[in-house]
Amino acid sequence: MSASLWLLLAGICSLIGIVWLALSLPSHAQQARRGATLPTGRQYRLRQYRGGVALVLAGVACLQADHPGMALLVWIMLQVLAALSVSSVLAWRPRVLKLFVR
Amino acid sequence: MFSSFRLSMAWVHTWFGLVLGFVLMVCFFFGSLSVFDREIDRWAIPETRFNAEPMPSFDHVILPALQQVRADADDYARQMPVLHDPAAGTMTPREALLADRYWAYITHRDPVLATGVRFRVPHPAAGQEAQRIRGDVVLDPRSGQQLRDDALRIGSDWFYPMHYSLNWAWKNIGYFVVGLAALAMLVALITGVIIHRRLFREFFTLRPWKQPQRMTLDLHNLSGVVALPFHFFFAFTGLVIFAGSIYLPVTHTVLRPMHDQQHLIEARETGLPAARAGVAAPLASVDAMMAEARRRWAARDMPGDVGYLVVHHVGDANSYVSLYRAGSDRVALVGEGIHFRASSGEVIHEDPPHSATLALNEFLTGLHLQHFEHWLLRWLYVLGGLLGCVCITTGFVFYVRKRRREQRAGSGFVEAVAVTAVTGMVMATLAMLVANRVLPPELLGKADWEKGVFWSAWVLALAHALWRSRSALTHRPTPSWQEQCVLIAVLAVTAVVANWISTGDHLIRTLFLDTYWPVAGLDLALLVTAAVAIATARRLSVAARAKLTDDAMSVPVAPVAGAGT
């Protein structure tokens, strides 16, 4: 697979991972799905676990695209982009993320 | 003094940020532009709008050009009286100086070849034996033709040095001010984390529906926290880069004898002669040496091209050629040097793998200087830099709004300086680009005119902000933010149109017909800047009208006699 495709995969994994981490916070979960019952502690931990796994997968994809020094920088900066994107979505279109909240 | 540790950290965060935030704004903004400084050079110097090439033939392209180079007149006039030993008689004329060193540098982002000669002074004064007089040229690597070098490289010779030295060279004061600001940045980041109580719970929090004060603080926290590793490492590595050469230059001052001794020891250990032998010798084919270097790098599983070459002790039996690999696929800077005897082309020495300390230093330096060829990471760097600008700007706005509500004296002045440091700075940048396209290329001293336009526009922005901030005393929103946003939009569009008219390179052409991304990218960035500026101006206008309406409705109306009866 070409480096560009690996980087695209890394970006997608980063975004999904950050979404899960954001929705593990009660305030943001309620933003995404108004009226939903507050999830249990287990559900929050599950979202954090999923988020962590997605970020690790993003790191693996970055390593496939570039050598380790470059991959580390790309991985960190992709989290920045993902966090900014998710914050913007939560601010203006939170219901877009309701699929991640069951 | 303060009732808690957190309050004392808040005080430190506020005042470190406020006093040096203006400098940090310049560092972050021009640092973001510097990611694409060579591309800005292409936009500003249309004669150089061609694609990058690998290092050309030294024997047939570079050497013939270098043999025509003479010592720079300004450098000769400035240095020769200092470097020449008056006891040895009259100074050697500029045209008679002999070349001691050739160098050439090329990068994947810069189509032009930077090259030059270092001329030795035949009778140096005591302690000046190592000093040289420069003679630098810029070549078209396709033909070896010398390009005009009097045009200001707005990206790499103005915006980039503005980022690390404020273009204030006197006694290196600009470097020290930026260094102090970088230290303040590190302190502000750490104190910001301490005072932000709900750092993880509010990691993604942005509430545009809240009061402007709250929303400003949300944006300040968000832009600071999500890019915290970026902000920290860029402030830290910025200090590391200049630590040994500018801030604490011990190797050239108190440890100078040890440095010179080490130079001799390294020459003995590596076999690379530190001085000339005084015996003439020819120069073998450097092209053959370059081919051998490429073969050796490929054998070490790091194929690459020559990025930087130096010919030491030109024309002497002790002459040697150093070739360094272009590290466009690495974070660390160029390295893997291979050194050849100049008269025969045999390999004298290959640089060994770096020690852990040196490797770490090169990684940290390369992380900041980003010479690598990775377009996604470069754009992510721009994002990080702009987030830094947002963090600083929202910090200013939060400070001013809070104090304006408390009717504190001086808040109007602080806001005016904040406007100048944010929108005023962008206006100055755009005005310089417009001047670059509007002023004729053959204008004498065009570079000085462009710099004059830059500083003048910035001073005018300050004057405008001071004049309009008087309304801050009446607690109404100052209109200078909105008005300067409109001016930014006008200047940005004007720059794009001026580029089209003066060069014929409009976006349709540079995007589709004859694709040239350096120019197309900057034009697109200018148009996006204009769009963001207009959207911001409209939002500020709506907010200002809403505030005026609120103020009008909150004024108590005296009851009219007889009403209600």
Interface residues (C-beta under 8 A of the other chain):
Chain A: L7 A22 L25 S27 H28 D66 H67 G69 M70 L73 V74 I76 M77 L78 Q79 V80 L81 A83 L84 V86 S87 S88 L90 A91 W92
Chain B: R201 F203 F204 T205 L206 R207 P208 L222 V226 A227 P229 F230 D329 R330 V331 A332 F363 L367 F372 H374 L376 L377 L380 Y381 L383 G384 L387
